[in-house]
Amino acid sequence: MTWTSIDTWIVVAGVLSAVACSIPGNFLVLRRMSMMGDAISHAVLPGLAIAFLFTGSRSDIYMFIGAAIVGLLTAVFTQWVNHFGKVEESASMGVVFTTLFAIGLVIIVRAADHVDLDPGCVLYGAIELVPFDARRIVGTLAIVVIINTLFVLIFFKELRITSFDPGLAMTLGVNAHLMHYALMSIVAVTTVACFESVGSILVIAMLIVPPATAYLLTDRLRVMVPLSAVIAAMCAVVGHVLATVGPGWIGYTGKSTNTSGMMSVVAGLFFVITLLFAPRHGVLSRQRHQRSL
């Protein structure tokens, strides 16, 4: 494998996307709302489509606004269906995000002759094309990483207490509902920022899998958040390398596979390895401890 500047830009974009997703993803995992990340990552599609139809532009600001609005509406609709419809929370997420995602696909397909939005690019991303507009994409992702990091640092205490005990948070004067919707807004903005690199289907892997892996390795939230970011960055780097050289190992010399997809595969492999061999919470470690007892 010959490493070039193209590979560098792809890896940088992949690392920034993965880290940006993993930071808020920790609190989705702790709140047992992993499905909400999937819901928002799919449901913002109609926001993107409608924003383009109204403005005729794929400018980041319009896409951010459209995605953030629909992402926040996803959280609101989910809470509404859960509360007023007496529907279990995960089921209400499924109802809302599948409906919004389908609406987005219908809008894009029906307007395919008039809009410049590729459903395949939205779903699977196009990280291989990052070098052609590297400064804008990497700059946007870097800003999102900074925003997410500052959000967690500034509101760490509030996020922690509302994640573990929302009732106690309310008694202490912390508005759990406000923190919930702020987190959902951050997730929505992060999702649309990562569309061009990993796509709406694959962004969920970086939102959930690295934090879930870190969750198995530590019981301290202050360690879990940066650890998940490190794991996410490793998934991006290893995923790109395997996407480039991996096909040659099975006989497809000179070919490569989808980089963002391979990043998600590597994230899954890391999780499986951790699930089996984690020092305290791994399957083999627990079995060994039970046998010793």
N, C-alpha and C positions, 0 to 999 in steps of 0.2 A: 504493500500500500504506500503510495506517494502522497504525503500530506501537503496540501496547498492552502493558499489563502481562502479558497472557497470552503474547504473543510473547516477552517478556523471560524469563519462567519457562521456557518451552519451550527457548529458546536456552541458558539457564544449565544446564538439565538435560542438553541435548545436548552441550554443551561438556564438562561434568564426566564424562559417560559416555565420550566420545571420548578425553579425556585419560587417564582411569582405565584404559582398554583399551590405549592406545598405549604406556604406560610398560612394563608387562611384555611387551608384544608385541615390543619390540625384541630381547629375548633369545630369544624363540621364532624370530624371523627369523634371528638369528645362529647359533642351534643347528640351523638347517634343520629346525625342527619346527613350521612354520606349520600343518601339518595337525593338530597337537596342540591348537592353539587352537580349530579347528573341532570336533575330537573332544570336547573338554571342554564347549564351548558347547552342543553337542547332548546330550551324555551326562548333564548335570546334570538334565535334565528328569525322569527317574524319581526323582531325589532330591527335587525339588520336590513331585512328586505323592505320594510315600510320606510325606514330612514332613507334608503336609496331611492325608492319610488318618489318620495316627496322632495328630495333634494337633487336627485340625479348625480350625486357625487358619492365616492367611496372614501371621503375624507375621514380621518380618524375621529375627529370631534363629533361628526354626525353619527358615526357608528357607535361610539362610546355612549352618546346620549340615548340612542334608540335601544341599545342593548341594556343599559343601566335601568331605563324605565321599565322594559319588559321583565328584566330580571327581578326588579323589586316587586312588580305586579305578580310575578310567579310566587314569591314568598307570601304576599298578601292573599292571593287567591287560595294558596295551600292552607294558610291559617283559617281562612273563611270557610272553606269546605270542611276542614277538620272540626271547627268549632260549631258552626251552624248546621252542617250536614251530619254531624256525629259519625264521620267517616274516620277510620284509623289513619294516622298521620302519613305512613308510607303509601297507603292507598290513595290518599288525597294528592300526594306528590305525583304519583303515577297518572292520575286523571288529568291534572293540570298540565304537566310537562308534555305528555303525549299529544294532548289537544293543541297546545301552542306550537309544538314542533311540527305537527302535521299542517297547521295553518301556514307556517313559514315555508314549508316545502311546496305547498299548493301555490302560494304567491310567487315563488321563484320559478316554478315550472310553467305556470300560466303566463308569466311575463317574460319567458326565456328569450323571446325575439326582441324584447325592448330593453332588457337590463343586462348589465355586464357582471352578473354574479354566477359563478359556477357552483352548483350543488356539491360536486365532488370535492372542490377545494374547501368549501365550508365544512364538509363532513370529515375529510381526511387531512386537510392542511396541505401546504406546499413548502415545507421547510427547505427543500432543495433549491428553491428559487430565491431564498433570502439574500444571497450575494448580489443579486441584481438591484436590490433596494435596501442594502444592508444598514446604512446609517439611519434611515427612518424607522425601520422595523426594530433594530437593536436599541435605538434611542427610546422608542415607545415602551419596549419591554423593560428597559432599565428604569424608566420613570415609574412604571407599575410596581417593580420590585421595591423601589424606594418608598412609594406610597404605602404598600402593604407592610413593609418593615416598620415605618413610622407609626402606622395605625396600631400594630401589635405592641410596640414599645410604649406608646402613650396610653393605650387603654388595656394594658396587659392585666391589671388587677380586675377591671370590670369584666373583661372577656373571661378570665379564669373563674370568677365567682358566678357569673351567669351561666357558664358552661356546666359547672358542677352542681349548683344549687340556685336556680332562678328565684325560688321562693325566698331564700335567705337574702339574695341580692335586693329584692324589692323591699324587704324590711330594713335593710341598711341604707336605703335611699338610692340604690342603683337601678336605673330604668332598664329592666331586662328586655322589654319590647324594643326600645330604641337601639340597644346594642345588637339585638337580633337583626333588625332591618339594616343597620349599618354594616354588619358582617355580610348580609346578603347582597348589599350594593357593591361591596368590595369584591365579592365572588363574581358578580355579573361583569364588572369592569375588567377584572382579570381574565375572565373567559373570552371576552371579545378581543382583548389584546393578544391572546394566544391563538386566535382563529387562523391567522396567516401561517403560523408555524405548525401547530399540532392539530387544528381542526376541532369541531365541536364534539365529535365522538371520542376522540383520544384525550381531550383535555381532562376528562374525568379521571383518567389513570394518574395523572400528576397531581390532581386535587386530593386524591384519597390514598393511593397506594404508598407513596413515601411516608406520609404521616402515620398510616396504619403500621408500616414497618418499624418506624421509630417508636410507636406505642408499645410494641413488643419488646423493645430493647431497654426502655427506661420507664420509671414511675414518676419522674419529675418533669413537670411541664416546661420549666426553664431549659431543660436539656432536650426535651422532645422537639421543640420548635426548630432550633438550629440544626439538630441532628437530621430532621426530615429534609431540611434544605440541602444538607450535604449529600444525603442519599439521592435526592432528586437530581442534583448536579451530576452525580456519578452515573445515574441511569442515562442521562443525556449523552455524556461522553462515551460510555461503553456502548450505548445503543447505536450511535453513529458509526463507531468503529466496526461493530458487528454487521451493520447494514452494508458497509462497504466491502468487507473481506469475507463475511459469512457465506454468501452464495458460492464463492470459490471453493469453500471447504466441501460442498456437496456436488461439485462438478460444474457449476455455472460460472466458469472463468470469465472475467471481464465484465460481469454484471453486478448490480447492486439491487437492494430492495428498498421499500419505503422506510425512510429514516425515522419519522415520528412514530410509525407503527412498531419499529424495532425498539425504540426507547420505551414504549409501553410494555413490550415483551420483557425487556430487561428489568423493568420495575416489578413485573409479576414474578420473575425468577428470584429477585432479591427478597421479595416478600415470602415466597415459598421456603427459601433457604433459612430466613429468619424464623419463620413459623416452626421449622423443624429443629433448629439449633440455637435459638435464643437462650442465653444463660439461665434466666428465671422462668420465662413464659413459653419457651419452646416445647414442642410436643415430646421430643426425646429427653429433654431435661426433666420434664414433669414425670415421665415414665421412670427415669432413673431414680428420681427422688422417691417415688412411690415404692419402687423395689427396695430401696435402702430402708424405708420404714417397715 
